[in-house]
Amino acid sequence: MGVIIVEVMPKPEILDPQGKAILGAFPRLGFTDFVGVRQGKRFELTVDGAVTEAHLEQARKAAEELLSNPIIENVVSVRALED
Amino acid sequence: MGVIIVEVMPKPEILDPQGKAILGAFPRLGFTDFVGVRQGKRFELTVDGAVTEAHLEQARKAAEELLSNPIIENVVSVRALED
């Protein structure tokens, strides 16, 4: 079974309240190295057999049409998972 | 500014209702190649300057303690973003 990874992040100009909440919690837990946090999504799409270029093309289309909201999010990566 | 990517996925044995919902929607939208979908999270942690091994160590700790729930999720990747 092949796996395709799709990664989606909020656009830079969009407020990310989850990221802000994490950034606010970090110092209280002793994490002082980080100056910014953004939270997005990671999908694993499984296909029968090895990942082909046709699978990747369908995954890119699904990423734009279903897995992300193009108004507020960018698809940052669509790639086959390497074993 | 350096960026560290942290990726978190539901454990394989944990039900993933969001992934199931997406899998159910795929055929209605003409996506027929995919036999499984899992949805997880992707974080971007920003640090001042270049990413160092100390930053990565703190990110690994944050991933385990704050960014994931170890009962139901696995941290699948902690790495510096390459430009």
Backbone of each chain as nested JSON, in Angstrom:
{
  "chains": [
    {"id": "A", "residues": [
      {"number": 1, "name": "MET", "atoms": {"N": [0.854, -1.197, 0.0], "CA": [0.0, 0.0, 0.0], "C": [0.889, 1.246, 0.0]}},
      {"number": 2, "name": "GLY", "atoms": {"N": [0.59, 2.168, -0.91], "CA": [1.337, 3.415, -0.943], "C": [0.625, 4.5, -0.159]}},
      {"number": 3, "name": "VAL", "atoms": {"N": [1.382, 5.446, 0.33], "CA": [0.805, 6.546, 1.114], "C": [1.279, 7.876, 0.538]}},
      {"number": 4, "name": "ILE", "atoms": {"N": [0.318, 8.794, 0.39], "CA": [0.614, 10.152, -0.064], "C": [0.363, 11.096, 1.108]}},
      {"number": 5, "name": "ILE", "atoms": {"N": [1.346, 11.966, 1.367], "CA": [1.222, 12.957, 2.441], "C": [0.794, 14.282, 1.845]}},
      {"number": 6, "name": "VAL", "atoms": {"N": [-0.276, 14.857, 2.4], "CA": [-0.731, 16.19, 1.997], "C": [-0.624, 17.102, 3.221]}},
      {"number": 7, "name": "GLU", "atoms": {"N": [0.038, 18.243, 3.056], "CA": [0.189, 19.172, 4.173], "C": [-0.456, 20.505, 3.82]}},
      {"number": 8, "name": "VAL", "atoms": {"N": [-1.232, 21.022, 4.767], "CA": [-2.02, 22.243, 4.57], "C": [-1.743, 23.171, 5.757]}},
      {"number": 9, "name": "MET", "atoms": {"N": [-1.469, 24.43, 5.464], "CA": [-1.226, 25.407, 6.538], "C": [-2.099, 26.64, 6.331]}},
      {"number": 10, "name": "PRO", "atoms": {"N": [-2.453, 27.326, 7.441], "CA": [-3.153, 28.611, 7.287], "C": [-2.252, 29.588, 6.525]}},
      {"number": 11, "name": "LYS", "atoms": {"N": [-2.85, 30.401, 5.666], "CA": [-2.059, 31.411, 4.949], "C": [-1.392, 32.345, 5.96]}},
      {"number": 12, "name": "PRO", "atoms": {"N": [-0.212, 32.875, 5.612], "CA": [0.528, 33.725, 6.574], "C": [-0.278, 34.911, 7.081]}},
      {"number": 13, "name": "GLU", "atoms": {"N": [-1.147, 35.481, 6.222], "CA": [-1.874, 36.682, 6.637], "C": [-3.128, 36.363, 7.452]}},
      {"number": 14, "name": "ILE", "atoms": {"N": [-3.426, 35.059, 7.63], "CA": [-4.62, 34.651, 8.375], "C": [-4.246, 34.41, 9.845]}},
      {"number": 15, "name": "LEU", "atoms": {"N": [-5.06, 34.964, 10.75], "CA": [-4.85, 34.739, 12.182], "C": [-5.005, 33.256, 12.487]}},
      {"number": 16, "name": "ASP", "atoms": {"N": [-4.142, 32.726, 13.353], "CA": [-4.184, 31.309, 13.698], "C": [-4.317, 31.191, 15.214]}},
      {"number": 17, "name": "PRO", "atoms": {"N": [-5.568, 31.174, 15.707], "CA": [-5.756, 31.215, 17.168], "C": [-5.174, 29.991, 17.885]}},
      {"number": 18, "name": "GLN", "atoms": {"N": [-5.199, 28.817, 17.23], "CA": [-4.608, 27.64, 17.888], "C": [-3.101, 27.824, 18.068]}},
      {"number": 19, "name": "GLY", "atoms": {"N": [-2.465, 28.323, 17.012], "CA": [-1.027, 28.579, 17.109], "C": [-0.708, 29.583, 18.198]}},
      {"number": 20, "name": "LYS", "atoms": {"N": [-1.508, 30.643, 18.27], "CA": [-1.314, 31.678, 19.3], "C": [-1.47, 31.095, 20.711]}},
      {"number": 21, "name": "ALA", "atoms": {"N": [-2.454, 30.198, 20.872], "CA": [-2.685, 29.596, 22.193], "C": [-1.486, 28.747, 22.603]}},
      {"number": 22, "name": "ILE", "atoms": {"N": [-0.938, 28.003, 21.64], "CA": [0.236, 27.173, 21.942], "C": [1.424, 28.056, 22.296]}},
      {"number": 23, "name": "LEU", "atoms": {"N": [1.627, 29.128, 21.507], "CA": [2.741, 30.038, 21.777], "C": [2.619, 30.633, 23.178]}},
      {"number": 24, "name": "GLY", "atoms": {"N": [1.385, 30.938, 23.598], "CA": [1.172, 31.489, 24.927], "C": [1.456, 30.479, 26.034]}},
      {"number": 25, "name": "ALA", "atoms": {"N": [1.246, 29.195, 25.74], "CA": [1.45, 28.15, 26.757], "C": [2.919, 27.756, 26.883]}},
      {"number": 26, "name": "PHE", "atoms": {"N": [3.686, 27.925, 25.84], "CA": [5.08, 27.456, 25.843], "C": [5.904, 27.961, 27.044]}},
      {"number": 27, "name": "PRO", "atoms": {"N": [5.935, 29.294, 27.303], "CA": [6.805, 29.756, 28.395], "C": [6.408, 29.173, 29.752]}},
      {"number": 28, "name": "ARG", "atoms": {"N": [5.112, 28.97, 29.951], "CA": [4.655, 28.41, 31.239], "C": [5.159, 26.991, 31.428]}},
      {"number": 29, "name": "LEU", "atoms": {"N": [5.463, 26.302, 30.314], "CA": [5.953, 24.924, 30.385], "C": [7.472, 24.863, 30.218]}},
      {"number": 30, "name": "GLY", "atoms": {"N": [8.103, 26.025, 30.187], "CA": [9.563, 26.052, 30.125], "C": [10.14, 26.051, 28.732]}},
      {"number": 31, "name": "PHE", "atoms": {"N": [9.287, 26.201, 27.718], "CA": [9.797, 26.247, 26.342], "C": [9.957, 27.714, 25.94]}},
      {"number": 32, "name": "THR", "atoms": {"N": [11.194, 28.17, 25.882], "CA": [11.436, 29.598, 25.672], "C": [12.119, 29.891, 24.334]}},
      {"number": 33, "name": "ASP", "atoms": {"N": [12.371, 28.878, 23.532], "CA": [13.116, 29.073, 22.274], "C": [12.248, 29.568, 21.13]}},
      {"number": 34, "name": "PHE", "atoms": {"N": [10.923, 29.438, 21.244], "CA": [10.085, 29.623, 20.061], "C": [9.442, 31.003, 20.063]}},
      {"number": 35, "name": "VAL", "atoms": {"N": [9.49, 31.667, 18.906], "CA": [8.928, 33.013, 18.786], "C": [7.649, 33.035, 17.944]}},
      {"number": 36, "name": "GLY", "atoms": {"N": [7.292, 31.892, 17.367], "CA": [6.058, 31.815, 16.588], "C": [5.61, 30.373, 16.448]}},
      {"number": 37, "name": "VAL", "atoms": {"N": [4.293, 30.164, 16.411], "CA": [3.721, 28.831, 16.194], "C": [2.547, 28.965, 15.228]}},
      {"number": 38, "name": "ARG", "atoms": {"N": [2.505, 28.108, 14.214], "CA": [1.348, 28.009, 13.321], "C": [0.908, 26.558, 13.315]}},
      {"number": 39, "name": "GLN", "atoms": {"N": [-0.405, 26.33, 13.357], "CA": [-0.912, 24.958, 13.311], "C": [-1.687, 24.716, 12.027]}},
      {"number": 40, "name": "GLY", "atoms": {"N": [-1.327, 23.643, 11.338], "CA": [-2.026, 23.232, 10.127], "C": [-2.421, 21.771, 10.201]}},
      {"number": 41, "name": "LYS", "atoms": {"N": [-2.62, 21.178, 9.026], "CA": [-3.115, 19.805, 8.956], "C": [-2.186, 18.939, 8.114]}},
      {"number": 42, "name": "ARG", "atoms": {"N": [-2.163, 17.659, 8.471], "CA": [-1.382, 16.685, 7.706], "C": [-2.302, 15.502, 7.422]}},
      {"number": 43, "name": "PHE", "atoms": {"N": [-2.429, 15.121, 6.152], "CA": [-3.272, 13.997, 5.754], "C": [-2.402, 12.875, 5.203]}},
      {"number": 44, "name": "GLU", "atoms": {"N": [-2.789, 11.646, 5.504], "CA": [-2.199, 10.486, 4.847], "C": [-3.287, 9.834, 3.99]}},
      {"number": 45, "name": "LEU", "atoms": {"N": [-3.068, 9.814, 2.679], "CA": [-3.997, 9.178, 1.741], "C": [-3.377, 7.857, 1.3]}},
      {"number": 46, "name": "THR", "atoms": {"N": [-4.096, 6.758, 1.5], "CA": [-3.579, 5.44, 1.144], "C": [-4.125, 5.023, -0.215]}},
      {"number": 47, "name": "VAL", "atoms": {"N": [-3.247, 4.452, -1.045], "CA": [-3.666, 3.904, -2.343], "C": [-3.26, 2.433, -2.398]}},
      {"number": 48, "name": "ASP", "atoms": {"N": [-3.962, 1.683, -3.251], "CA": [-3.575, 0.29, -3.491], "C": [-2.293, 0.274, -4.306]}},
      {"number": 49, "name": "GLY", "atoms": {"N": [-1.333, -0.491, -3.892], "CA": [-0.084, -0.604, -4.65], "C": [0.806, 0.614, -4.48]}},
      {"number": 50, "name": "ALA", "atoms": {"N": [1.784, 0.733, -5.339], "CA": [2.741, 1.833, -5.238], "C": [2.096, 3.137, -5.699]}},
      {"number": 51, "name": "VAL", "atoms": {"N": [2.627, 4.246, -5.192], "CA": [2.129, 5.572, -5.57], "C": [2.613, 5.899, -6.983]}},
      {"number": 52, "name": "THR", "atoms": {"N": [1.672, 6.247, -7.863], "CA": [2.009, 6.618, -9.247], "C": [1.821, 8.119, -9.432]}},
      {"number": 53, "name": "GLU", "atoms": {"N": [2.274, 8.636, -10.57], "CA": [2.083, 10.06, -10.876], "C": [0.586, 10.382, -10.964]}},
      {"number": 54, "name": "ALA", "atoms": {"N": [-0.224, 9.408, -11.474], "CA": [-1.674, 9.635, -11.556], "C": [-2.274, 9.775, -10.154]}},
      {"number": 55, "name": "HIS", "atoms": {"N": [-1.801, 8.957, -9.202], "CA": [-2.273, 9.102, -7.825], "C": [-1.916, 10.491, -7.277]}},
      {"number": 56, "name": "LEU", "atoms": {"N": [-0.687, 10.917, -7.531], "CA": [-0.245, 12.22, -7.02], "C": [-1.076, 13.346, -7.637]}},
      {"number": 57, "name": "GLU", "atoms": {"N": [-1.403, 13.201, -8.922], "CA": [-2.21, 14.223, -9.591], "C": [-3.6, 14.297, -8.936]}},
      {"number": 58, "name": "GLN", "atoms": {"N": [-4.194, 13.108, -8.655], "CA": [-5.509, 13.097, -8.006], "C": [-5.409, 13.673, -6.583]}},
      {"number": 59, "name": "ALA", "atoms": {"N": [-4.298, 13.379, -5.906], "CA": [-4.113, 13.902, -4.54], "C": [-3.975, 15.424, -4.56]}},
      {"number": 60, "name": "ARG", "atoms": {"N": [-3.271, 15.97, -5.57], "CA": [-3.13, 17.433, -5.66], "C": [-4.497, 18.088, -5.864]}},
      {"number": 61, "name": "LYS", "atoms": {"N": [-5.333, 17.431, -6.694], "CA": [-6.666, 17.971, -6.957], "C": [-7.521, 17.882, -5.674]}},
      {"number": 62, "name": "ALA", "atoms": {"N": [-7.468, 16.743, -4.994], "CA": [-8.22, 16.58, -3.741], "C": [-7.75, 17.588, -2.692]}},
      {"number": 63, "name": "ALA", "atoms": {"N": [-6.444, 17.841, -2.665], "CA": [-5.899, 18.787, -1.688], "C": [-6.487, 20.172, -1.905]}},
      {"number": 64, "name": "GLU", "atoms": {"N": [-6.61, 20.584, -3.172], "CA": [-7.135, 21.92, -3.471], "C": [-8.647, 21.987, -3.277]}},
      {"number": 65, "name": "GLU", "atoms": {"N": [-9.355, 20.876, -3.591], "CA": [-10.819, 20.93, -3.65], "C": [-11.502, 20.507, -2.353]}},
      {"number": 66, "name": "LEU", "atoms": {"N": [-10.849, 19.646, -1.583], "CA": [-11.535, 19.095, -0.405], "C": [-10.72, 19.236, 0.886]}},
      {"number": 67, "name": "LEU", "atoms": {"N": [-9.409, 19.042, 0.793], "CA": [-8.603, 18.984, 2.016], "C": [-8.181, 20.362, 2.513]}},
      {"number": 68, "name": "SER", "atoms": {"N": [-8.293, 21.37, 1.665], "CA": [-7.945, 22.72, 2.105], "C": [-9.061, 23.684, 1.711]}},
      {"number": 69, "name": "ASN", "atoms": {"N": [-9.085, 24.791, 2.418], "CA": [-9.978, 25.906, 2.078], "C": [-9.098, 26.983, 1.437]}},
      {"number": 70, "name": "PRO", "atoms": {"N": [-9.197, 27.157, 0.111], "CA": [-8.234, 28.035, -0.567], "C": [-8.331, 29.5, -0.161]}},
      {"number": 71, "name": "ILE", "atoms": {"N": [-9.419, 29.883, 0.516], "CA": [-9.536, 31.269, 0.985], "C": [-8.554, 31.534, 2.127]}},
      {"number": 72, "name": "ILE", "atoms": {"N": [-8.376, 30.546, 2.981], "CA": [-7.582, 30.789, 4.201], "C": [-6.376, 29.865, 4.349]}},
      {"number": 73, "name": "GLU", "atoms": {"N": [-6.241, 28.881, 3.45], "CA": [-5.167, 27.892, 3.633], "C": [-4.367, 27.692, 2.347]}},
      {"number": 74, "name": "ASN", "atoms": {"N": [-3.108, 27.314, 2.504], "CA": [-2.258, 26.905, 1.386], "C": [-1.935, 25.418, 1.496]}},
      {"number": 75, "name": "VAL", "atoms": {"N": [-1.931, 24.734, 0.357], "CA": [-1.402, 23.366, 0.309], "C": [0.109, 23.506, 0.19]}},
      {"number": 76, "name": "VAL", "atoms": {"N": [0.847, 23.08, 1.218], "CA": [2.295, 23.32, 1.197], "C": [3.074, 22.121, 0.663]}},
      {"number": 77, "name": "SER", "atoms": {"N": [2.473, 20.933, 0.639], "CA": [3.212, 19.771, 0.148], "C": [2.253, 18.638, -0.205]}},
      {"number": 78, "name": "VAL", "atoms": {"N": [2.502, 17.989, -1.351], "CA": [1.822, 16.742, -1.728], "C": [2.923, 15.819, -2.232]}},
      {"number": 79, "name": "ARG", "atoms": {"N": [3.189, 14.729, -1.51], "CA": [4.325, 13.873, -1.884], "C": [4.078, 12.441, -1.447]}},
      {"number": 80, "name": "ALA", "atoms": {"N": [4.744, 11.508, -2.094], "CA": [4.67, 10.111, -1.676], "C": [5.488, 9.937, -0.398]}},
      {"number": 81, "name": "LEU", "atoms": {"N": [4.963, 9.136, 0.525], "CA": [5.703, 8.815, 1.754], "C": [6.8, 7.827, 1.41]}},
      {"number": 82, "name": "GLU", "atoms": {"N": [8.008, 8.133, 1.84], "CA": [9.121, 7.206, 1.567], "C": [9.278, 6.243, 2.728]}},
      {"number": 83, "name": "ASP", "atoms": {"N": [9.463, 4.976, 2.39], "CA": [9.528, 3.944, 3.448], "C": [10.877, 3.978, 4.17]}}
    ]},
    {"id": "B", "residues": [
      {"number": 1, "name": "MET", "atoms": {"N": [15.176, 33.729, 10.284], "CA": [14.323, 32.966, 11.201], "C": [14.285, 31.509, 10.751]}},
      {"number": 2, "name": "GLY", "atoms": {"N": [14.562, 30.602, 11.671], "CA": [14.482, 29.183, 11.346], "C": [13.107, 28.634, 11.684]}},
      {"number": 3, "name": "VAL", "atoms": {"N": [12.727, 27.594, 10.991], "CA": [11.419, 26.97, 11.229], "C": [11.607, 25.475, 11.444]}},
      {"number": 4, "name": "ILE", "atoms": {"N": [10.946, 24.964, 12.485], "CA": [10.937, 23.533, 12.77], "C": [9.53, 22.998, 12.497]}},
      {"number": 5, "name": "ILE", "atoms": {"N": [9.474, 21.899, 11.74], "CA": [8.191, 21.261, 11.424], "C": [7.98, 20.091, 12.377]}},
      {"number": 6, "name": "VAL", "atoms": {"N": [6.817, 20.068, 13.028], "CA": [6.428, 18.941, 13.886], "C": [5.166, 18.327, 13.295]}},
      {"number": 7, "name": "GLU", "atoms": {"N": [5.186, 17.012, 13.09], "CA": [4.02, 16.332, 12.521], "C": [3.502, 15.285, 13.505]}},
      {"number": 8, "name": "VAL", "atoms": {"N": [2.188, 15.299, 13.705], "CA": [1.523, 14.441, 14.685], "C": [0.373, 13.73, 13.985]}},
      {"number": 9, "name": "MET", "atoms": {"N": [0.277, 12.422, 14.179], "CA": [-0.82, 11.66, 13.567], "C": [-1.52, 10.819, 14.625]}},
      {"number": 10, "name": "PRO", "atoms": {"N": [-2.839, 10.555, 14.442], "CA": [-3.511, 9.613, 15.337], "C": [-2.838, 8.242, 15.229]}},
      {"number": 11, "name": "LYS", "atoms": {"N": [-2.73, 7.546, 16.362], "CA": [-2.157, 6.192, 16.341], "C": [-2.996, 5.302, 15.422]}},
      {"number": 12, "name": "PRO", "atoms": {"N": [-2.355, 4.321, 14.772], "CA": [-3.092, 3.486, 13.802], "C": [-4.321, 2.796, 14.398]}},
      {"number": 13, "name": "GLU", "atoms": {"N": [-4.266, 2.426, 15.682], "CA": [-5.372, 1.692, 16.275], "C": [-6.501, 2.603, 16.758]}},
      {"number": 14, "name": "ILE", "atoms": {"N": [-6.291, 3.927, 16.637], "CA": [-7.307, 4.883, 17.096], "C": [-8.224, 5.243, 15.923]}},
      {"number": 15, "name": "LEU", "atoms": {"N": [-9.53, 5.22, 16.167], "CA": [-10.492, 5.639, 15.156], "C": [-10.27, 7.117, 14.816]}},
      {"number": 16, "name": "ASP", "atoms": {"N": [-10.361, 7.448, 13.536], "CA": [-10.135, 8.827, 13.088], "C": [-11.371, 9.278, 12.321]}},
      {"number": 17, "name": "PRO", "atoms": {"N": [-12.36, 9.844, 13.026], "CA": [-13.634, 10.173, 12.368], "C": [-13.486, 11.208, 11.252]}},
      {"number": 18, "name": "GLN", "atoms": {"N": [-12.529, 12.16, 11.398], "CA": [-12.348, 13.16, 10.33], "C": [-11.844, 12.49, 9.06]}},
      {"number": 19, "name": "GLY", "atoms": {"N": [-10.879, 11.574, 9.235], "CA": [-10.37, 10.842, 8.074], "C": [-11.475, 10.021, 7.411]}},
      {"number": 20, "name": "LYS", "atoms": {"N": [-12.293, 9.371, 8.226], "CA": [-13.409, 8.573, 7.69], "C": [-14.386, 9.435, 6.906]}},
      {"number": 21, "name": "ALA", "atoms": {"N": [-14.668, 10.633, 7.427], "CA": [-15.606, 11.533, 6.743], "C": [-15.054, 11.947, 5.38]}},
      {"number": 22, "name": "ILE", "atoms": {"N": [-13.75, 12.227, 5.334], "CA": [-13.132, 12.619, 4.061], "C": [-13.176, 11.441, 3.088]}},
      {"number": 23, "name": "LEU", "atoms": {"N": [-12.84, 10.252, 3.589], "CA": [-12.866, 9.064, 2.722], "C": [-14.262, 8.856, 2.147]}},
      {"number": 24, "name": "GLY", "atoms": {"N": [-15.298, 9.099, 2.96], "CA": [-16.672, 8.949, 2.477], "C": [-17.043, 9.98, 1.43]}},
      {"number": 25, "name": "ALA", "atoms": {"N": [-16.443, 11.173, 1.519], "CA": [-16.772, 12.247, 0.571], "C": [-16.043, 12.083, -0.758]}},
      {"number": 26, "name": "PHE", "atoms": {"N": [-14.903, 11.429, -0.751], "CA": [-14.08, 11.339, -1.972], "C": [-14.842, 10.82, -3.199]}},
      {"number": 27, "name": "PRO", "atoms": {"N": [-15.52, 9.664, -3.108], "CA": [-16.16, 9.144, -4.328], "C": [-17.221, 10.085, -4.889]}},
      {"number": 28, "name": "ARG", "atoms": {"N": [-17.925, 10.789, -4.012], "CA": [-18.951, 11.73, -4.476], "C": [-18.336, 12.874, -5.27]}},
      {"number": 29, "name": "LEU", "atoms": {"N": [-17.052, 13.157, -5.024], "CA": [-16.371, 14.244, -5.737], "C": [-15.502, 13.713, -6.871]}},
      {"number": 30, "name": "GLY", "atoms": {"N": [-15.605, 12.399, -7.13], "CA": [-14.875, 11.836, -8.254], "C": [-13.476, 11.338, -7.931]}},
      {"number": 31, "name": "PHE", "atoms": {"N": [-13.113, 11.316, -6.653], "CA": [-11.795, 10.809, -6.264], "C": [-11.939, 9.347, -5.86]}},
      {"number": 32, "name": "THR", "atoms": {"N": [-11.471, 8.462, -6.723], "CA": [-11.716, 7.035, -6.498], "C": [-10.433, 6.247, -6.239]}},
      {"number": 33, "name": "ASP", "atoms": {"N": [-9.292, 6.917, -6.2], "CA": [-8.007, 6.21, -6.047], "C": [-7.68, 5.851, -4.602]}},
      {"number": 34, "name": "PHE", "atoms": {"N": [-8.354, 6.48, -3.648], "CA": [-7.869, 6.395, -2.276], "C": [-8.677, 5.372, -1.47]}},
      {"number": 35, "name": "VAL", "atoms": {"N": [-7.983, 4.524, -0.728], "CA": [-8.646, 3.478, 0.055], "C": [-8.579, 3.765, 1.556]}},
      {"number": 36, "name": "GLY", "atoms": {"N": [-7.879, 4.821, 1.946], "CA": [-7.822, 5.191, 3.349], "C": [-7.378, 6.633, 3.494]}},
      {"number": 37, "name": "VAL", "atoms": {"N": [-7.892, 7.298, 4.541], "CA": [-7.484, 8.668, 4.843], "C": [-7.315, 8.781, 6.355]}},
      {"number": 38, "name": "ARG", "atoms": {"N": [-6.223, 9.389, 6.781], "CA": [-6.031, 9.733, 8.189], "C": [-5.687, 11.207, 8.268]}},
      {"number": 39, "name": "GLN", "atoms": {"N": [-6.255, 11.892, 9.247], "CA": [-5.949, 13.313, 9.409], "C": [-5.198, 13.565, 10.693]}},
      {"number": 40, "name": "GLY", "atoms": {"N": [-4.085, 14.269, 10.576], "CA": [-3.301, 14.652, 11.751], "C": [-2.985, 16.129, 11.72]}},
      {"number": 41, "name": "LYS", "atoms": {"N": [-1.933, 16.509, 12.431], "CA": [-1.603, 17.929, 12.592], "C": [-0.169, 18.207, 12.15]}},
      {"number": 42, "name": "ARG", "atoms": {"N": [0.04, 19.437, 11.696], "CA": [1.363, 19.891, 11.302], "C": [1.591, 21.249, 11.955]}},
      {"number": 43, "name": "PHE", "atoms": {"N": [2.69, 21.364, 12.685], "CA": [3.023, 22.623, 13.355], "C": [4.289, 23.212, 12.752]}},
      {"number": 44, "name": "GLU", "atoms": {"N": [4.312, 24.532, 12.658], "CA": [5.548, 25.24, 12.321], "C": [5.959, 26.054, 13.544]}},
      {"number": 45, "name": "LEU", "atoms": {"N": [7.124, 25.733, 14.099], "CA": [7.669, 26.468, 15.248], "C": [8.799, 27.349, 14.737]}},
      {"number": 46, "name": "THR", "atoms": {"N": [8.702, 28.648, 14.98], "CA": [9.728, 29.582, 14.508], "C": [10.709, 29.896, 15.632]}},
      {"number": 47, "name": "VAL", "atoms": {"N": [12.003, 29.932, 15.283], "CA": [13.041, 30.313, 16.246], "C": [13.823, 31.49, 15.66]}},
      {"number": 48, "name": "ASP", "atoms": {"N": [14.444, 32.255, 16.551], "CA": [15.342, 33.326, 16.095], "C": [16.602, 32.703, 15.531]}},
      {"number": 49, "name": "GLY", "atoms": {"N": [17.006, 33.125, 14.362], "CA": [18.25, 32.618, 13.771], "C": [18.078, 31.222, 13.219]}},
      {"number": 50, "name": "ALA", "atoms": {"N": [19.192, 30.578, 12.939], "CA": [19.162, 29.245, 12.333], "C": [18.738, 28.196, 13.361]}},
      {"number": 51, "name": "VAL", "atoms": {"N": [18.177, 27.104, 12.879], "CA": [17.751, 26.009, 13.753], "C": [18.992, 25.239, 14.223]}},
      {"number": 52, "name": "THR", "atoms": {"N": [19.125, 25.099, 15.545], "CA": [20.251, 24.362, 16.127], "C": [19.758, 23.034, 16.697]}},
      {"number": 53, "name": "GLU", "atoms": {"N": [20.705, 22.179, 17.055], "CA": [20.34, 20.898, 17.675], "C": [19.585, 21.136, 18.992]}},
      {"number": 54, "name": "ALA", "atoms": {"N": [19.957, 22.202, 19.726], "CA": [19.256, 22.523, 20.982], "C": [17.793, 22.89, 20.707]}},
      {"number": 55, "name": "HIS", "atoms": {"N": [17.564, 23.648, 19.626], "CA": [16.176, 23.971, 19.246], "C": [15.395, 22.704, 18.929]}},
      {"number": 56, "name": "LEU", "atoms": {"N": [16.043, 21.806, 18.175], "CA": [15.341, 20.568, 17.79], "C": [15.027, 19.735, 19.032]}},
      {"number": 57, "name": "GLU", "atoms": {"N": [15.952, 19.721, 19.992], "CA": [15.73, 18.958, 21.219], "C": [14.532, 19.534, 21.981]}},
      {"number": 58, "name": "GLN", "atoms": {"N": [14.475, 20.881, 22.06], "CA": [13.33, 21.503, 22.745], "C": [12.026, 21.246, 21.973]}},
      {"number": 59, "name": "ALA", "atoms": {"N": [12.103, 21.229, 20.643], "CA": [10.911, 20.955, 19.831], "C": [10.43, 19.517, 20.029]}},
      {"number": 60, "name": "ARG", "atoms": {"N": [11.364, 18.574, 20.14], "CA": [10.967, 17.175, 20.377], "C": [10.245, 17.046, 21.717]}},
      {"number": 61, "name": "LYS", "atoms": {"N": [10.763, 17.751, 22.723], "CA": [10.147, 17.713, 24.049], "C": [8.749, 18.362, 23.995]}},
      {"number": 62, "name": "ALA", "atoms": {"N": [8.649, 19.512, 23.333], "CA": [7.361, 20.189, 23.205], "C": [6.367, 19.322, 22.432]}},
      {"number": 63, "name": "ALA", "atoms": {"N": [6.862, 18.616, 21.426], "CA": [5.983, 17.752, 20.626], "C": [5.371, 16.668, 21.5]}},
      {"number": 64, "name": "GLU", "atoms": {"N": [6.174, 16.095, 22.395], "CA": [5.68, 15.02, 23.254], "C": [4.783, 15.549, 24.37]}},
      {"number": 65, "name": "GLU", "atoms": {"N": [5.114, 16.742, 24.895], "CA": [4.446, 17.224, 26.112], "C": [3.248, 18.117, 25.841]}},
      {"number": 66, "name": "LEU", "atoms": {"N": [3.238, 18.814, 24.702], "CA": [2.18, 19.805, 24.484], "C": [1.48, 19.638, 23.132]}},
      {"number": 67, "name": "LEU", "atoms": {"N": [2.248, 19.312, 22.087], "CA": [1.665, 19.316, 20.738], "C": [0.962, 18.014, 20.401]}},
      {"number": 68, "name": "SER", "atoms": {"N": [1.203, 16.959, 21.172], "CA": [0.528, 15.686, 20.919], "C": [-0.046, 15.143, 22.218]}},
      {"number": 69, "name": "ASN", "atoms": {"N": [-1.032, 14.28, 22.073], "CA": [-1.593, 13.533, 23.202], "C": [-1.063, 12.107, 23.07]}},
      {"number": 70, "name": "PRO", "atoms": {"N": [-0.104, 11.725, 23.939], "CA": [0.58, 10.435, 23.731], "C": [-0.326, 9.206, 23.875]}},
      {"number": 71, "name": "ILE", "atoms": {"N": [-1.52, 9.403, 24.429], "CA": [-2.457, 8.276, 24.533], "C": [-3.007, 7.898, 23.158]}},
      {"number": 72, "name": "ILE", "atoms": {"N": [-3.248, 8.895, 22.34], "CA": [-3.931, 8.638, 21.07], "C": [-3.143, 9.058, 19.826]}},
      {"number": 73, "name": "GLU", "atoms": {"N": [-2.007, 9.735, 20.019], "CA": [-1.274, 10.271, 18.867], "C": [0.202, 9.907, 18.919]}},
      {"number": 74, "name": "ASN", "atoms": {"N": [0.808, 9.838, 17.741], "CA": [2.251, 9.668, 17.604], "C": [2.859, 10.926, 16.987]}},
      {"number": 75, "name": "VAL", "atoms": {"N": [4.033, 11.306, 17.496], "CA": [4.828, 12.34, 16.821], "C": [5.589, 11.627, 15.712]}},
      {"number": 76, "name": "VAL", "atoms": {"N": [5.282, 11.955, 14.448], "CA": [5.888, 11.199, 13.353], "C": [7.121, 11.889, 12.779]}},
      {"number": 77, "name": "SER", "atoms": {"N": [7.287, 13.179, 13.043], "CA": [8.456, 13.872, 12.485], "C": [8.706, 15.179, 13.229]}},
      {"number": 78, "name": "VAL", "atoms": {"N": [9.976, 15.45, 13.547], "CA": [10.42, 16.757, 14.055], "C": [11.684, 17.086, 13.271]}},
      {"number": 79, "name": "ARG", "atoms": {"N": [11.627, 18.127, 12.439], "CA": [12.784, 18.419, 11.575], "C": [12.838, 19.905, 11.24]}},
      {"number": 80, "name": "ALA", "atoms": {"N": [14.033, 20.359, 10.881], "CA": [14.173, 21.741, 10.422], "C": [13.6, 21.855, 9.016]}},
      {"number": 81, "name": "LEU", "atoms": {"N": [12.891, 22.955, 8.761], "CA": [12.38, 23.225, 7.411], "C": [13.543, 23.64, 6.534]}},
      {"number": 82, "name": "GLU", "atoms": {"N": [13.665, 22.992, 5.382], "CA": [14.743, 23.377, 4.464], "C": [14.238, 24.434, 3.508]}},
      {"number": 83, "name": "ASP", "atoms": {"N": [15.074, 25.442, 3.298], "CA": [14.644, 26.553, 2.422], "C": [14.699, 26.145, 0.954]}}
    ]}
  ]
}
